[in-house]
């Protein structure tokens, strides 16, 4: 089972790879639907990583 940090790095890598290779993202200032979805996955993974100091809400 991948760790939370592995999931975060994979989500970031997927988003960055898409941003580099997507013709639509390069042609328009607004990201395409796939880029938005990948960014949402990255943000969700980032929220799942425990912060140093361990403050809970």
ABEGO torsion letter per residue (X at the ends): XBBAAAAAAAAAAAAAAAAAABAAAAABABBBAAAAAAAAAAAAAAAABBBBGGBBX
